[in-house]
Each structure stands twice: as structure tokens, then as C-alpha cells.
Amino acid sequence: MTRLPGSAPANAGYGIFLIVTLPLAAMNLINQASRTVMAIVGPVLAIEYSLSATELGLLSACTFATYAASQLPGGIALDLFGPRRMQTCLCLVAAVGFAIFALSDGLAGFAVARMILGVGISAALTAIITANSRWFAPARVAGMTGLAMVVGALGAVLTTAPVEAALPAIGWRGVFWILNGASIAVAIWIFVSVKDRPGSAARRGLRAELRVIGAIFSSRQFWRYSPAIAMLAVLNFTYLGLWAGPWLRDVAGYDGPARAHTLLLYTLSMMAGSLLIGQMSSRVQARGYPAILVPALCIAGLLVAEVGLIMQPKDTATVTALWMVFAFFAAGSPSGYVAVGQMFPAEQVGRVSTAINTLTLGGAFLLQTVIGWILDLWPRTPTQGWDPRGYSAALVLSVLLHLLFAAGLAGWQPRWRRSK
């Protein structure tokens, strides 16, 4: 991968991380929180407003619809205007979404708020990858991105057990007002701290930019790897963002605190995965192996966890272990984004990342909605939950999709060997 004009030397280090990557990672913390909070608040809203599984799935999926729709224009803007200006504006958009959700009193208002949030958080990951690709040498991008993802995963940590504990005192509306204030604070931090490297993008006409997008989507290499990498994130978004909480209630029989505790362990495992997988990806790449190797191994690990969950385990140790394995390997998606991005010219990193995110978020929207539809095929249980058979059927679908995309990746890359 050719570095951009004026890009950082190979030894650019943690000082750059603190002033450039860390503030952007804080926005990813908001991103993670906005999605994970629905796993705790969603069941509360379902009871308070008599929402069906289909309605709850659609509500959560609204975020992914606008998130996905924002990707391609967002990728162009990231490459042309830089992460600082993009993320300052989008943080404020997210703040508006949180405020509308807190003020709403029905499904329509919640849906509008979630759609606005989808726009606000749309560049949370890709801005980090774009900035890191400009400031760090190629073999360090995955490692620095992994560190940033650890920070982002704190958003998921804070919206599991802490939110469950806070609900009796401040209610779900209070949670969303706190997220509103945090978004405004992060917008100020990014505006003040983050710097864009001069000369990092050349200004071209709209037609030229659209031709670049067209070239990415028509690339055989893009379709060789991107669907399998996107599926890692699709499953993480779908289950951590909504359906893991109801699964723990209806299949494992967990009450609210037990669900929150397990989701907390999920997010801690995701943090560990972000750190270790990112660092391993950088080390593997530095030693001459393909950058895609470690994300490919993550695909296999996640499939094992999915198959285990289909069996509907009930004992605490097995349930906890499977969801932690699920979270650990799903955290390999950012390293996959980096690996695919480095297959293209450096000035296109933002657009390649957002192109993958388009697949990810479109897939998450569809899968969350389809899971709700599958669950509604069975009658509600006496406790107003959903039948465990529906969850297993949904996981079977997830496994089949995952195998389909993984088989495509394996077919195009039959062996892994060191580059000469």
C-alpha cells in the first residue's frame, strides 16, 4: 500500500494516537453505546409500549438503514474533507437523535430518532481507519485500530450492567439524555484535538469521485473478501445490538441483572478481541503474511460459537463461554476492514471502508428484521417472551449465510503463504 503524500513515518507512535485516534475512538464509544443500549432498553420498551418482536427488530434496524445509506457519501467526504470536520458534525447529529428518542412516546418517534442516530454514527469506525491510514505505516494500522476499538467497546460496557443498574433511578429517558450530553462533549473534543494531515486528499469533481466508487464496487478483489469480513460485523451488530438480550431471557432463562452481567462479559471479551486481534494482525503482516489471514481465522471461530448457541445451552458456564467466544472473534472485523482497504490505493481507504460498511449495515438491517419475523412465527410464551425454537432457527440462518460467504473467501484464496 502506497502511503499518502505527507503521511507519517513508520515510527509514528502513541502521541499521534492520543491527539488523533483517541478522540475519534470516543465517537466510536458513542456509536457502540447507541447500539448496545437497545439490548437492555429494548425489552423494557417492548413491555411498556406492547411492541412485537417484528416491531422491536425494525426499530433497532432503522439505525442500520440510515447508517448504510450514509456510507458511500460519507466515504467520499472522509477522503476529501478529513475525519475532523466529518466527525465534529456527525457527533452533533447523533446528539439530536438521542434527544428525540428521549422525548418520544411511541414507535414512530423512536424510529425517527434511531434513523437520525444512524446518520450520526455512520463514520465512527471508518473515520478511525481513515485517520490511522494517514498517520501510521501500513503494518501498524490494524494494531492502532485495535487499540481504538478497545476504547469504543467501552460504550458497550457502559450500556450493559451500568445501564441496567441505573434504570430504576433515571429511567430509559435519562440514559438517552446522558448519551446526548456525551455526544456534544465528544464533538468539542474532536474539533479541538484532531488534526488532518495536509495534502492527504486531492480535490476532484463529483464524476471522478463516483467513478472511484464504481471501480471499488466492480473490483473482483472487493467481492472476494468483503462479504465474509462484513458478516463478522453483521452478526456482532445484530446480536449485541438487540437479540442477545432477548436470547438470554427466553433461552437461558436469565433475569434482567443476569442478562446485563452476561452482556457485560460479552463486551469485555469484545474489547479483548479488538486489542489482541488488532495487534496479532499487525505482527502477522509485519512478518510478511497476508493481512487477511487473522480475520479469516476469526470467521472460523465465530462459526463455532454460532453452532454452540443453536443447541440452546442452559448452564451458566456454557452460555457465558459461547457468548464470549462469539464476541471475541466478531471483534476481528476492523482488522478485516484494514486488510481489504490496503488492497486499494491509499487515498481510497475511506471509500473502501465505507463500501464494506454498506454491506455490513445493510446486512445488519435485514438480519435484525428477519430474526424478528422468524421469532413471530411462534406464539409468545406465557412470560411474553419468544419461543426458543425461533432463536435457533434464526441462528441456523446466520450460520448458513456465514458459511456461504466464508466459502467464497476460501475459494478465492486457497492457501495462506508468506509473501516473497
C-alpha positions as CSV (number, residue, x, y, z in Angstrom):
1,M,0.0,0.0,0.0
2,T,1.4,3.4,-1.1
3,R,1.4,6.0,1.7
4,L,-0.2,9.3,1.0
5,P,1.9,12.4,0.4
6,G,2.9,13.8,3.8
7,S,1.9,10.6,5.6
8,A,3.5,9.7,8.9
9,P,6.8,7.9,9.1
10,A,6.9,4.2,10.2
11,N,7.8,5.2,13.7
12,A,4.8,7.5,14.3
13,G,3.6,6.4,17.8
14,Y,1.3,6.9,20.7
15,G,1.5,10.7,20.8
16,I,-0.4,10.7,17.5
17,F,-2.8,8.1,18.9
18,L,-3.6,10.4,21.8
19,I,-4.4,13.5,19.8
20,V,-5.8,12.0,16.6
21,T,-7.1,8.4,17.1
22,L,-8.3,8.7,20.7
23,P,-10.9,11.5,20.2
24,L,-12.2,9.6,17.1
25,A,-12.3,6.4,19.2
26,A,-14.5,8.3,21.7
27,M,-17.0,8.8,19.0
28,N,-16.9,5.1,18.3
29,L,-17.7,4.7,22.0
30,I,-20.9,6.7,21.4
31,N,-21.5,4.5,18.3
32,Q,-21.2,1.3,20.3
33,A,-23.4,2.7,23.2
34,S,-26.1,3.7,20.8
35,R,-26.4,0.2,19.5
36,T,-25.8,-1.8,22.7
37,V,-28.2,0.2,24.8
38,M,-31.1,-1.4,22.8
39,A,-30.2,-4.9,24.2
40,I,-31.1,-3.5,27.7
41,V,-33.7,-0.9,26.9
42,G,-35.4,-2.9,24.1
43,P,-37.1,-5.4,26.3
44,V,-38.3,-2.6,28.6
45,L,-39.8,-0.7,25.6
46,A,-41.4,-3.9,24.3
47,I,-43.3,-4.3,27.5
48,E,-44.1,-0.6,28.1
49,Y,-45.3,0.0,24.6
50,S,-46.5,-3.6,23.7
51,L,-44.0,-3.9,20.8
52,S,-43.9,-7.2,18.9
53,A,-40.6,-8.8,18.0
54,T,-41.0,-7.6,14.4
55,E,-41.6,-4.0,15.6
56,L,-38.6,-4.2,18.0
57,G,-36.4,-5.6,15.3
58,L,-37.5,-3.0,12.8
59,L,-36.9,-0.2,15.4
60,S,-33.3,-1.3,16.0
61,A,-32.8,-1.9,12.3
62,C,-33.9,1.7,11.5
63,T,-30.4,2.8,12.7
64,F,-28.7,0.4,10.2
65,A,-30.9,1.6,7.3
66,T,-29.7,5.2,7.5
67,Y,-26.3,4.1,8.7
68,A,-25.9,2.1,5.5
69,A,-27.4,4.8,3.3
70,S,-24.8,7.3,4.7
71,Q,-21.8,5.2,3.9
72,L,-20.9,6.0,0.3
73,P,-21.4,9.8,0.5
74,G,-19.6,9.6,3.9
75,G,-16.7,7.8,2.4
76,I,-16.2,10.5,-0.3
77,A,-16.5,13.2,2.4
78,L,-13.9,11.4,4.7
79,D,-11.4,11.2,1.9
80,L,-12.0,14.8,0.7
81,F,-12.6,16.7,3.9
82,G,-11.0,14.6,6.6
83,P,-12.2,12.9,9.8
84,R,-12.0,16.1,11.9
85,R,-14.7,18.0,10.2
86,M,-16.8,15.0,9.4
87,Q,-16.9,13.7,12.9
88,T,-17.5,17.0,14.6
89,C,-20.6,17.5,12.5
90,L,-21.8,13.9,12.9
91,C,-21.4,13.9,16.7
92,L,-23.9,16.8,16.8
93,V,-26.3,14.9,14.6
94,A,-26.1,11.9,17.0
95,A,-26.8,14.3,19.9
96,V,-30.0,15.3,18.1
97,G,-31.0,11.7,17.7
98,F,-30.5,10.9,21.3
99,A,-32.6,13.9,22.3
100,I,-35.5,13.0,20.1
101,F,-35.5,9.4,21.4
102,A,-35.6,10.7,25.0
103,L,-38.6,13.0,24.1
104,S,-40.6,10.4,22.1
105,D,-43.5,8.4,23.4
106,G,-44.2,5.8,20.7
107,L,-42.9,3.7,17.9
108,A,-42.9,6.4,15.3
109,G,-40.8,8.8,17.4
110,F,-38.4,6.1,18.4
111,A,-38.0,5.1,14.7
112,V,-37.3,8.7,13.6
113,A,-34.7,9.1,16.4
114,R,-33.0,5.8,15.5
115,M,-32.8,6.9,11.9
116,I,-31.1,10.2,12.8
117,L,-28.7,8.3,15.1
118,G,-27.8,6.1,12.1
119,V,-26.6,9.1,10.3
120,G,-24.8,10.5,13.3
121,I,-22.7,7.3,14.0
122,S,-22.2,6.4,10.3
123,A,-18.5,7.2,10.1
124,A,-17.5,6.1,13.7
125,L,-15.3,3.2,12.5
126,T,-14.3,4.4,9.1
127,A,-13.1,7.7,10.4
128,I,-10.7,5.9,12.7
129,I,-9.4,3.7,9.8
130,T,-9.0,6.7,7.5
131,A,-7.1,8.7,10.1
132,N,-4.9,5.8,11.1
133,S,-4.1,5.0,7.4
134,R,-2.9,8.6,7.0
135,W,-0.8,8.8,10.2
136,F,0.6,5.3,10.6
137,A,2.7,2.9,8.5
138,P,0.6,0.1,6.9
139,A,1.7,-2.6,9.2
140,R,0.7,-0.5,12.3
141,V,-2.8,0.5,11.1
142,A,-4.5,-2.7,12.3
143,G,-2.8,-2.6,15.7
144,M,-3.7,1.1,16.3
145,T,-7.2,0.5,15.1
146,G,-7.5,-2.4,17.5
147,L,-6.5,-0.1,20.4
148,A,-9.1,2.4,19.2
149,M,-11.7,-0.4,19.2
150,V,-11.0,-1.2,22.8
151,V,-11.9,2.4,23.7
152,G,-15.0,2.1,21.5
153,A,-16.1,-1.1,23.2
154,L,-16.3,0.8,26.5
155,G,-19.5,2.2,25.1
156,A,-20.9,-1.3,25.0
157,V,-19.6,-2.0,28.5
158,L,-21.2,1.1,29.9
159,T,-24.6,0.3,28.4
160,T,-24.9,-3.2,29.8
161,A,-24.8,-3.7,33.6
162,P,-24.4,0.0,34.4
163,V,-27.5,0.9,32.4
164,E,-29.4,-2.0,34.0
165,A,-28.5,-0.7,37.4
166,A,-29.3,2.9,36.5
167,L,-32.7,2.3,35.0
168,P,-34.7,2.3,38.3
169,A,-33.2,5.7,39.2
170,I,-33.2,7.6,35.9
171,G,-35.3,5.5,33.6
172,W,-34.5,4.8,29.9
173,R,-35.1,8.5,29.0
174,G,-32.4,9.6,31.4
175,V,-30.0,7.1,29.8
176,F,-30.6,8.8,26.4
177,W,-30.1,12.3,27.8
178,I,-26.7,11.2,29.2
179,L,-25.8,9.9,25.7
180,N,-26.9,13.3,24.3
181,G,-24.5,15.2,26.5
182,A,-21.7,12.8,25.8
183,S,-22.1,13.3,22.1
184,I,-21.8,17.1,22.4
185,A,-18.7,16.8,24.6
186,V,-17.0,14.4,22.1
187,A,-17.8,16.8,19.2
188,I,-16.0,19.6,21.0
189,W,-13.0,17.3,21.8
190,I,-12.7,16.2,18.2
191,F,-12.9,19.7,16.9
192,V,-10.2,20.9,19.2
193,S,-7.8,18.0,19.2
194,V,-7.9,16.1,15.9
195,K,-5.6,17.3,13.1
196,D,-5.8,16.4,9.4
197,R,-2.6,15.8,7.6
198,P,-2.0,18.5,4.9
199,G,-2.2,17.2,1.3
200,S,-3.9,14.0,2.3
201,A,-6.5,14.1,-0.4
202,A,-6.7,15.6,-3.8
203,R,-9.9,17.5,-4.7
204,R,-11.7,16.2,-7.8
205,G,-15.0,16.6,-9.4
206,L,-18.1,14.6,-8.4
207,R,-18.0,12.5,-11.6
208,A,-14.4,11.4,-10.8
209,E,-15.3,10.5,-7.2
210,L,-18.3,8.5,-8.4
211,R,-16.0,6.7,-10.9
212,V,-13.8,5.7,-7.9
213,I,-16.8,4.3,-6.0
214,G,-17.8,2.4,-9.2
215,A,-14.3,1.0,-9.6
216,I,-14.3,-0.3,-5.9
217,F,-17.7,-2.0,-6.3
218,S,-16.7,-3.5,-9.6
219,S,-13.5,-4.9,-8.2
220,R,-13.2,-8.7,-8.1
221,Q,-10.9,-8.3,-5.1
222,F,-13.5,-6.3,-3.2
223,W,-16.1,-9.0,-3.6
224,R,-13.6,-11.7,-2.9
225,Y,-13.1,-10.7,0.7
226,S,-15.6,-8.0,1.7
227,P,-18.8,-10.2,2.2
228,A,-17.1,-12.6,4.6
229,I,-15.5,-9.7,6.6
230,A,-18.8,-7.8,6.7
231,M,-20.5,-10.9,8.1
232,L,-18.3,-10.7,11.2
233,A,-19.7,-7.2,11.9
234,V,-23.2,-8.1,10.8
235,L,-23.5,-10.8,13.5
236,N,-22.0,-8.6,16.2
237,F,-24.3,-5.7,15.4
238,T,-27.4,-8.0,15.1
239,Y,-26.9,-9.9,18.4
240,L,-25.1,-7.4,20.7
241,G,-27.3,-4.6,19.3
242,L,-30.5,-6.3,20.0
243,W,-31.1,-10.1,20.0
244,A,-28.5,-11.3,22.5
245,G,-30.5,-9.8,25.4
246,P,-33.8,-11.4,24.5
247,W,-32.0,-14.7,23.8
248,L,-30.6,-14.7,27.3
249,R,-34.0,-14.1,28.7
250,D,-36.0,-16.6,26.6
251,V,-33.5,-19.4,26.0
252,A,-31.2,-19.3,29.0
253,G,-33.9,-18.0,31.4
254,Y,-31.9,-15.1,32.7
255,D,-33.5,-12.2,34.6
256,G,-32.5,-8.6,34.0
257,P,-29.4,-8.4,36.2
258,A,-28.1,-11.8,34.9
259,R,-28.6,-10.7,31.3
260,A,-26.8,-7.4,31.9
261,H,-23.9,-9.3,33.6
262,T,-23.5,-11.7,30.6
263,L,-23.7,-8.8,28.2
264,L,-21.0,-7.0,30.2
265,L,-18.8,-10.1,29.8
266,Y,-19.6,-10.1,26.1
267,T,-18.4,-6.6,25.7
268,L,-15.3,-7.2,27.8
269,S,-14.5,-10.2,25.6
270,M,-15.1,-7.9,22.5
271,M,-12.6,-5.5,24.0
272,A,-10.0,-8.2,24.5
273,G,-10.6,-9.4,20.9
274,S,-10.2,-5.9,19.5
275,L,-6.9,-5.5,21.2
276,L,-5.4,-9.0,20.6
277,I,-6.7,-9.5,17.1
278,G,-5.5,-6.0,16.0
279,Q,-2.0,-6.5,17.5
280,M,-1.8,-10.0,16.0
281,S,-2.9,-8.8,12.6
282,S,-0.2,-6.1,12.6
283,R,2.5,-8.6,13.7
284,V,1.5,-11.2,11.1
285,Q,1.5,-8.5,8.4
286,A,4.9,-7.2,9.5
287,R,6.3,-10.8,9.1
288,G,5.1,-11.0,5.5
289,Y,1.9,-12.9,5.8
290,P,-1.3,-11.7,4.1
291,A,-3.1,-9.1,6.2
292,I,-6.4,-11.0,5.7
293,L,-5.1,-14.2,7.5
294,V,-6.1,-13.3,11.0
295,P,-9.6,-12.0,10.1
296,A,-10.1,-15.3,8.2
297,L,-9.3,-17.3,11.3
298,C,-11.9,-15.1,13.2
299,I,-14.6,-16.2,10.8
300,A,-13.9,-19.9,11.7
301,G,-14.0,-19.1,15.5
302,L,-17.3,-17.2,15.2
303,L,-18.9,-20.1,13.3
304,V,-18.1,-22.5,16.2
305,A,-19.8,-20.1,18.7
306,E,-22.9,-19.9,16.5
307,V,-23.3,-23.6,16.2
308,G,-23.0,-23.9,20.0
309,L,-25.8,-21.4,20.6
310,I,-28.1,-23.3,18.2
311,M,-28.0,-26.1,20.7
312,Q,-29.8,-23.9,23.3
313,P,-27.5,-24.4,26.3
314,K,-28.9,-23.5,29.7
315,D,-26.0,-23.9,32.2
316,T,-24.3,-20.6,33.0
317,A,-20.7,-21.7,32.2
318,T,-21.6,-22.8,28.7
319,V,-23.8,-19.8,27.9
320,T,-21.2,-17.4,29.1
321,A,-18.3,-19.1,27.3
322,L,-20.2,-19.3,24.0
323,W,-21.2,-15.6,24.0
324,M,-17.7,-14.6,25.0
325,V,-16.2,-16.6,22.1
326,F,-18.8,-15.1,19.8
327,A,-17.8,-11.6,20.9
328,F,-14.0,-12.2,20.8
329,F,-14.0,-13.4,17.2
330,A,-16.6,-10.9,15.9
331,A,-14.2,-8.2,17.0
332,G,-12.0,-9.2,14.1
333,S,-14.0,-7.2,11.6
334,P,-12.0,-3.9,11.9
335,S,-8.8,-5.8,11.1
336,G,-10.6,-7.2,8.1
337,Y,-11.6,-3.7,7.0
338,V,-8.0,-2.6,7.2
339,A,-6.8,-5.6,5.2
340,V,-9.2,-5.0,2.4
341,G,-8.6,-1.3,2.4
342,Q,-4.8,-1.9,1.9
343,M,-5.6,-3.8,-1.3
344,F,-6.6,-0.4,-2.9
345,P,-4.8,2.9,-3.3
346,A,-4.2,4.7,0.0
347,E,-6.3,7.8,-1.0
348,Q,-9.3,5.5,-1.3
349,V,-9.2,4.0,2.2
350,G,-12.2,5.9,3.4
351,R,-14.3,4.9,0.5
352,V,-13.3,1.2,0.6
353,S,-14.1,1.1,4.4
354,T,-17.5,2.7,3.8
355,A,-18.2,0.4,0.9
356,I,-17.6,-2.6,3.3
357,N,-19.7,-0.8,5.9
358,T,-22.5,-0.5,3.3
359,L,-22.6,-4.3,3.1
360,T,-22.3,-4.6,6.9
361,L,-25.1,-2.3,7.8
362,G,-27.4,-3.3,5.0
363,G,-26.9,-6.9,6.2
364,A,-27.5,-5.9,9.8
365,F,-30.7,-4.2,8.9
366,L,-32.0,-7.2,7.0
367,L,-30.9,-9.8,9.5
368,Q,-32.3,-7.9,12.6
369,T,-35.6,-7.6,10.8
370,V,-35.7,-11.1,9.5
371,I,-34.9,-12.5,13.0
372,G,-37.9,-10.6,14.4
373,W,-40.1,-12.0,11.7
374,I,-38.8,-15.6,12.4
375,L,-39.5,-15.2,16.2
376,D,-43.0,-14.1,15.5
377,L,-43.7,-17.3,13.6
378,W,-44.1,-19.0,17.1
379,P,-46.7,-17.8,19.7
380,R,-45.5,-15.7,22.6
381,T,-44.6,-17.6,25.7
382,P,-46.6,-17.1,28.9
383,T,-43.9,-14.6,30.1
384,Q,-44.4,-12.6,26.9
385,G,-41.0,-13.7,25.6
386,W,-40.4,-15.6,22.3
387,D,-40.1,-19.3,21.7
388,P,-36.5,-20.7,21.9
389,R,-37.1,-22.6,18.7
390,G,-37.3,-19.3,16.9
391,Y,-33.9,-18.2,18.1
392,S,-32.3,-21.5,17.0
393,A,-34.0,-21.1,13.6
394,A,-32.6,-17.6,13.3
395,L,-29.1,-18.8,14.2
396,V,-29.3,-21.6,11.6
397,L,-29.9,-18.9,9.0
398,S,-27.0,-16.9,10.4
399,V,-24.7,-19.9,10.1
400,L,-25.8,-20.7,6.5
401,L,-25.1,-17.1,5.4
402,H,-21.8,-17.1,7.2
403,L,-20.8,-20.4,5.6
404,L,-21.8,-19.1,2.2
405,F,-19.6,-16.0,2.4
406,A,-16.7,-17.9,4.0
407,A,-16.8,-20.5,1.3
408,G,-16.5,-17.7,-1.3
409,L,-13.4,-16.3,0.5
410,A,-11.8,-19.7,0.8
411,G,-12.5,-20.4,-2.9
412,W,-10.6,-17.3,-4.0
413,Q,-7.8,-17.7,-1.5
414,P,-7.0,-21.5,-1.4
415,R,-3.7,-21.3,0.6
416,W,-2.0,-19.0,3.0
417,R,1.7,-18.4,2.5
418,R,4.2,-15.7,3.2
419,S,4.7,-13.1,0.6
420,K,8.0,-13.1,-1.2
